[in-house]
């Protein structure tokens, strides 16, 4: 069974939702038969790469809330993250364009390191003092190498704005086609969808339902076809 998760590194609920989903998956009896794929979704796709600003300022400008409301929201998110065992800095974080991060996540997917990299990016953005935005490519390279990617390859991707760009755009088009207007957005076997950072028990029910409702495999058999089995292989007779 495949679970696809549309998310953005700048999204705090994606950070929390991933942790809740992973708790459900860890307790799922068929967890070893579940493939998890992370898909791209930019919350702020029109933001220029060099347009970086404090999170509180971004929230007041984008959502029209007061600074006090923005700070209260960050405190609430910090408490929600802590309940899932996640570190979360409620002050001092910044916000910027995440397109290059998504491109690197597609590179990481090609090398089986996608989950390692996305977890490092989340932690760096929400829990660490160093910025994933203002330090430029060097910070992203450092995180990608820590995840197990080759430094030269990472730098090559970052210096080529077309590398994996279409992969990111394809993910975003698919999200729109599936009806996702926000993230996190979880899709199970392209049959069931879960929107938002739902409680762990919701993810447990979704995994169970999606697994139980998988269509049975239909075999098209040729009774005379040669095959190998527990007792050995059929040997052609002449």
C-alpha positions as CSV (number, residue, x, y, z in Angstrom):
1,X,0.0,0.0,0.0
2,X,1.3,3.5,-0.8
3,X,0.7,6.6,1.3
4,X,1.5,9.9,-0.4
5,X,2.0,13.0,1.8
6,X,1.7,16.4,0.3
7,X,3.5,18.9,2.5
8,X,5.7,22.0,2.8
9,X,8.8,22.5,5.0
10,X,7.4,25.9,6.0
11,X,4.2,24.3,7.3
12,X,4.1,23.7,11.1
13,X,1.1,21.5,10.9
14,X,2.9,19.3,8.4
15,X,5.7,18.9,10.9
16,X,3.2,17.9,13.6
17,X,1.0,15.8,11.2
18,X,4.0,13.8,10.1
19,X,4.8,12.8,13.6
20,X,1.2,11.8,14.3
21,X,1.0,9.8,11.1
22,X,4.3,8.0,11.9
23,X,3.0,7.0,15.4
24,X,0.0,5.4,13.7
25,X,2.2,3.7,11.1
26,X,4.6,2.4,13.7
27,X,1.7,0.5,15.4
28,X,0.1,-0.6,12.1
29,X,0.4,-4.4,11.8
30,X,1.2,-4.1,8.0
31,X,3.7,-1.2,8.4
32,X,6.4,-3.1,6.5
33,X,4.1,-3.3,3.4
34,X,3.4,0.5,3.4
35,X,5.4,2.7,1.1
36,X,5.5,6.4,2.1
37,X,6.2,9.0,-0.5
38,X,6.5,12.7,0.2
39,X,5.0,15.1,-2.4
40,X,5.7,18.8,-3.0
41,X,3.3,21.6,-2.1
42,X,4.4,25.2,-1.7
43,X,2.4,27.4,0.6
44,X,4.1,30.5,-0.8
45,X,5.1,29.7,-4.4
46,X,5.2,33.3,-5.5
47,X,7.8,34.4,-2.9
48,X,11.2,35.4,-4.3
49,X,14.1,33.3,-3.1
50,X,15.7,36.4,-1.4
51,X,12.4,37.4,0.3
52,X,13.0,36.2,3.8
53,X,11.2,37.7,6.8
54,X,10.5,36.8,10.5
55,X,7.6,34.3,10.9
56,X,5.6,36.7,13.1
57,X,5.8,39.5,10.5
58,X,4.8,37.1,7.8
59,X,1.8,35.9,9.7
60,X,0.5,39.4,10.5
61,X,0.9,40.5,6.9
62,X,-0.4,37.4,5.2
63,X,-3.3,36.6,7.5
64,X,-4.2,40.0,8.8
65,X,-3.8,39.0,12.5
66,X,-2.3,41.1,15.2
67,X,1.2,40.5,16.5
68,X,-0.3,39.2,19.7
69,X,-2.5,36.8,17.9
70,X,0.5,35.6,15.8
71,X,2.6,35.0,18.9
72,X,-0.3,33.1,20.6
73,X,-0.6,30.9,17.6
74,X,3.0,30.1,17.7
75,X,2.8,29.2,21.4
76,X,-0.1,26.9,20.6
77,X,1.8,25.2,17.8
78,X,4.8,24.8,20.2
79,X,2.5,23.0,22.7
80,X,1.1,20.8,20.0
81,X,4.5,19.9,18.8
82,X,5.8,19.2,22.3
83,X,2.8,16.8,22.8
84,X,4.3,14.8,19.9
85,X,7.8,14.9,21.3
86,X,8.9,17.5,18.8
87,X,11.1,20.5,19.5
88,X,9.6,23.8,18.3
89,X,11.0,27.4,18.5
90,X,8.1,29.8,19.1
91,X,10.3,32.8,18.6
92,X,13.1,33.8,16.2
93,X,12.2,31.7,13.2
94,X,12.1,33.1,9.7
95,X,10.1,32.3,6.6
96,X,11.0,32.1,2.9
97,X,10.7,30.2,-0.4
98,X,10.9,26.4,-0.2
99,X,11.2,25.5,-3.9
100,X,14.8,24.4,-3.7
101,X,14.1,22.2,-0.7
102,X,11.4,20.5,-2.7
103,X,13.8,20.0,-5.6
104,X,16.3,18.4,-3.2
105,X,13.6,16.1,-1.8
106,X,13.0,14.7,-5.2
107,X,16.7,14.1,-5.6
108,X,16.7,12.4,-2.2
109,X,13.8,10.2,-3.3
110,X,15.9,9.0,-6.3
111,X,18.5,7.9,-3.7
112,X,16.2,6.4,-1.1
113,X,16.9,9.3,1.3
114,X,13.7,11.3,1.1
115,X,12.4,10.7,4.6
116,X,15.8,11.3,6.1
117,X,16.1,14.7,4.4
118,X,12.6,15.9,5.1
119,X,13.0,15.1,8.8
120,X,16.2,17.0,8.9
121,X,14.7,20.0,7.0
122,X,11.7,20.1,9.4
123,X,14.0,19.9,12.5
124,X,16.2,22.6,11.1
125,X,13.3,24.9,10.3
126,X,11.3,24.5,13.4
127,X,13.7,23.5,16.1
128,X,17.2,24.9,15.4
129,X,18.6,28.4,15.6
130,X,20.3,28.3,12.2
131,X,18.0,29.3,9.4
132,X,17.3,27.1,6.3
133,X,16.5,30.3,4.4
134,X,19.0,33.1,5.3
135,X,22.1,30.9,5.1
136,X,21.5,30.1,1.5
137,X,22.6,27.0,-0.4
138,X,25.3,26.1,2.0
139,X,22.8,25.2,4.8
140,X,20.8,23.1,2.4
141,X,23.9,21.3,1.2
142,X,24.9,20.6,4.8
143,X,21.5,19.1,5.6
144,X,21.4,17.0,2.4
145,X,24.9,15.6,3.0
146,X,23.9,14.7,6.5
147,X,20.9,12.8,5.0
148,X,23.3,10.8,3.0
149,X,23.4,12.6,-0.4
150,X,26.6,13.3,-2.4
151,X,27.7,17.0,-1.9
152,X,28.7,17.5,-5.5
153,X,25.4,16.2,-6.8
154,X,23.4,18.4,-4.4
155,X,25.3,21.5,-5.4
156,X,24.8,20.6,-9.1
157,X,21.0,20.4,-8.5
158,X,20.9,23.7,-6.6
159,X,22.9,25.6,-9.2
160,X,20.6,24.3,-12.0
161,X,17.1,25.9,-11.5
162,X,15.6,23.4,-13.9
163,X,16.7,20.3,-12.0
164,X,13.7,18.5,-10.6
165,X,11.6,21.6,-11.1
166,X,9.1,19.8,-13.2
167,X,8.8,17.1,-10.6
168,X,7.8,19.7,-8.0
169,X,5.3,21.2,-10.4
170,X,3.8,17.8,-11.3
171,X,3.3,17.1,-7.6
172,X,1.5,20.5,-7.2
173,X,-0.7,19.9,-10.2
174,X,-1.7,16.5,-8.8
175,X,-2.5,18.0,-5.4
176,X,-4.9,20.4,-7.1
177,X,-6.5,17.6,-9.2
178,X,-7.0,15.6,-6.0
179,X,-8.7,18.6,-4.3
180,X,-6.0,19.5,-1.9
181,X,-6.2,23.2,-0.9
182,X,-3.9,23.0,2.0
183,X,-1.4,20.7,3.7
184,X,-0.6,18.3,5.1
185,X,-2.7,16.1,2.8
186,X,-2.4,12.3,3.0
187,X,-3.6,10.1,0.2
188,X,-3.8,6.3,0.7
189,X,-3.6,4.2,-2.4
190,X,-5.2,7.0,-4.4
191,X,-8.5,5.9,-2.8
192,X,-8.7,7.6,0.6
193,X,-7.7,11.1,1.6
194,X,-6.9,12.6,5.1
195,X,-6.6,16.4,5.3
196,X,-4.7,18.2,8.0
197,X,-2.7,17.1,11.1
198,X,-5.4,14.8,12.4
199,X,-5.0,12.9,15.7
200,X,-3.1,9.7,15.6
201,X,-6.2,7.5,15.9
202,X,-7.6,9.1,12.7
203,X,-4.6,8.0,10.9
204,X,-4.8,4.5,12.4
205,X,-8.4,4.2,11.2
206,X,-7.5,5.4,7.7
207,X,-4.6,3.0,7.4
208,X,-6.8,0.1,8.5
209,X,-9.7,1.0,6.2
210,X,-7.4,1.5,3.2
211,X,-5.7,-1.8,3.9
212,X,-8.9,-3.7,4.4
213,X,-10.5,-2.3,1.2
214,X,-7.6,-3.1,-1.1
215,X,-9.0,-4.9,-4.2
216,X,-8.1,-8.6,-4.3
217,X,-5.4,-9.6,-6.8
218,X,-6.9,-11.1,-9.9
219,X,-4.7,-13.7,-11.6
220,X,-4.8,-14.5,-15.3
221,X,-3.5,-18.0,-15.3
222,X,-2.2,-20.3,-18.0
223,X,-2.3,-23.8,-16.4
224,X,0.4,-25.0,-18.8
225,X,2.9,-22.2,-18.1
226,X,6.3,-23.2,-16.7
227,X,7.1,-21.9,-13.2
228,X,9.2,-22.5,-10.1
229,X,7.7,-23.4,-6.7
230,X,8.6,-24.8,-3.3
231,X,9.2,-28.2,-4.8
232,X,11.5,-27.0,-7.6
233,X,11.1,-25.8,-11.1
234,X,9.2,-27.4,-14.0
235,X,11.6,-29.0,-16.5
236,X,10.5,-29.0,-20.1
237,X,10.0,-32.5,-21.4
238,X,11.0,-33.3,-25.0
